[in-house]
Structures are given as C-alpha cells and as structure tokens.
C-alpha cells in the first residue's frame, strides 16, 4: 500500500493508521496485560515520510507538498 498525501492533516491520519495497524497491541500503555487481541496487519516500509527532491520540486512546484508513506499488507489466514 502506497499513500501520497498533500496536506498535513491527511498525513497525520495516515501516520496514525499505519502506527495502529502496524503494531501488535493497541491496549493503553498502563495496562498490565493485553486484552485487545489485536494483531499487526501492516508492515511499515517507510519509517519516515518521503518528500520530493529539490530537483523534482523545481520541475514541478505542485509536488512541494506531497508526502509518501508505504506499507506492506500482511496476509491473514483463518486458523481454526
């Protein structure tokens, strides 16, 4: 999954989604035992946002605000 955002609020939503779906547990930090049962469904490929290079911005000024994030979807198999 590759997502390009053009606004900081959009990027924040994507960043939080990747963080939530990329972690195994979403219980509050103070919880002594995990009760959520959440498993990671994404493997984040870009730890930091990828911004366009200066040469690309010079050629295409609208690319200035673009931010790219990438993740790999982990396949889930129903085990019963």
PyMOL commands that set and color helices and strands:
alter all, ss='L'
color gray80, all
select helices_A, chain A and resi 8-22+54-59+61-65
alter helices_A, ss='H'
color red, helices_A
select strands_A, chain A and resi 2-5+42-44+50-51+67-73
alter strands_A, ss='S'
color yellow, strands_A
deselect
rebuild
show_as cartoon
